[in-house]
Amino acid sequence: MGSGIQTILCSTRLLLSYGILSLTVAITLAHGQVDTLSGIRDTTSVLPPAALDSLSQSTSSGEVVPFHQKKSPWLAVGLSAAVPGLGQLYDENYWKPPVIWGLGGYWIYEWIHLNNNYKDFRDQYNASLAASKGGNPQYLRLRDFYRDERDKFAWFLGALYFLNLVDAYVGAHLYDFDVGPELMLNGEVVPKVKATVRLRF
């Protein structure tokens, strides 16, 4: 009876971990931008050859200055490799480190808890082998169950660490990318129009 409850608790923890990971990935992907106007060609303007490079900027004197990133992607990866979440702080994505730390802390806690249970049932099974020829099959089943669950959380931690590195790299690359809705196809700023309706009774 007690092992059935433990199995349900471990399954619930696993489902909760899958849910948190899925939510984290969904939130990260939701901040992407899709260019719906990429297939439309602007036929009304002819750009000079210097303006064809979209990564260069021109000064008031007409001199073209090459584009330089403000954030180094490899520095962000190095920071995230040293301390997960630090690369996201460098990229100024301040909401991501608490998610990484919370999820990683929870999974580390679960890994330690499952490892302790695995060691307990391993020792009990080894003691039952000395008492009888085949040992207690219940201890063997629980030992294998907790070992498998512990290993799943180790994989989760490895995936979180890898995604942390990839996210820091991508975040540094996209730091200079303007996702503001006020830009038109040719890069000019669109004036904002606001309207307010006030009703008084």
N, C-alpha and C positions, 0 to 999 in steps of 0.2 A: 504494500500500500504506500509506504514512504517513498519507494523508488519511483512509483508512478507520478507522484506529486513533483519529485525532483525533475523527472523527464519533462513534465508540463512546464515547470518554471524555466528550465533551460531552453525549451522550444520557444517560450514567450520572449525570453531575452534575445534569442536569435532573430525572431521576427521583428522585434523592436530595433535591433541593430540594422537589419536590412532596410527597415523603414527610414531610419535616420540617414543612412547612406544614400538611399534613393532620393530623399528630400534634399540633401546637400547637393547631389549631382543635378537635380532638376532646377534648383535655385541658381546654380552656377551657369547652367545652359540657358536659363531664361534671360540672362543679361546680354546675350549675343544679339547682333543686329543683322538683319537680312536686307540685302540691297535689292529692292524690287524694281529699281529703275535701270539696272545694268544693261538690259537689252535695248533701251531706248537710245538712239543716236541723236546728238545735237547737231543739226545741219545748218543752224543759223549763224554760228560763229566760227571763225578760223583763228586758231591759236598760233602765236609765233613758236618757232622750234624750241626756244628756251623754256616756254611754259608747258611743253608737253611732259616734262618730268614732274609727276605729281608729288614727288618727295622733296623737291627743291622749293625754296622760297625766294622771292625777288625783293630787293630793297627798293627804296624810293629812287635811287639812281639807275635802276634797271639791272643791276648786278645780281646774278643768280647765286644764292647761297645754298650749298647742299644741306640736306636734312640730317640732323643728329638727334638720336633718341635721348630723352631726359633720364630714363631709367635703364640700367644695364640688365639684360635678361640673365646673364650668367652670374652676376652678383646676387640677383634675387634667388636663383637656384642654390647658390652656395649658402646663402643665409638660411634658406628653408631646409637645406641638408643638415646644417649645424643645429638649428632649432626649428622644428616644424611650426609654420605660421609666421616666422620672422620675415620671410620673403614677401608674404602678403602685406605685412606692415610696411615694408620698404616700398611696395607698389601702391600704397595708400588705399588698400582694400580692407578697411578696418573691421568690417563685419565678419570676415572669414576666419581670422585667428581664433576667436572664441568657439566657432563651430569645430575647427580642427582640434583644438585643445579639449573641448568637451567630449567630442566623439572619441578621440584617442584616449583620454582619461577613463572614460566608461569602458572601452574595450580592454584597456590594461587591467582595470579592476576585475572585469569578467575573466580575463586570462588567468590572473593570479588565483581567483576563487576556484575556477575549474581545475587548475594545476594542483591546488591543495587537495581538492576532492579526489583527483586522479591518484595522487600519492597515498592518500588514506586508503582507498580501495585497493591499490596495488599492494600495500603492506598487509592489508587484511587477507587478500587472496594468497599472498606468499605464505602467511601464517597458516591459512587453511590447507595449503599443500602439504605442510609438515604434519598436520593433524589427520588428513585423509589422503587417499591415493590421487583422486582427480581434483581435489580442492572444491571450494564452493562455487558453483556455476553463476550464482547471483553476483558474487564479488567480481568474477571475471567479466560478466556483462557490464556491470557498473564501471569497472576500471576502463574497459574499452570505450564505453560511452563518453566518459569524462575526458579521456585522451583525445577522442575525435572532436569533441566540442572545443577543447582547448586549442587544438590545431586549427580549427576554423577561425577562431578569433586572432590567431597569429597571422593567418592569411589576410584577414580584414585589416590588421595593423599595417602589414606590408603594402596593401593596396592604398590605404590612406596616406602612407608616407610617399608612395610614388605619385599619387594624384596631387599631393601637396607640392611636389617638385614641378610637375607639369603646370599646375595652376600658377605658380610663381613665375615661371618662364613666360607663359602666355600673357599673364597680367602685366609684366614689364614691357612686352612687345606692344600691347594694346594701350599702354598708358597715355600715349599721345594721340590716340584715335578719338576724334570728336564724334560722339553719338547724339549730339544735340539735335532736336527736331527742327531747328530754325535754319538749317542749311538747305539751299536749293541744289540742283544738279550741277550748276557751274561754280558752286562754292560761295555765292553771294549770300549775305544775311537777309532773311525775310523779316520784315517788320512784324511785330506781334500785335495783335488786335485783341483787346479785352473788352468785355461788355458786362455791366452789372445791372441787375434788376432789383429795385427795392420796392417792397410793398408795405404800405402803412395802413393800418385800420384804426 
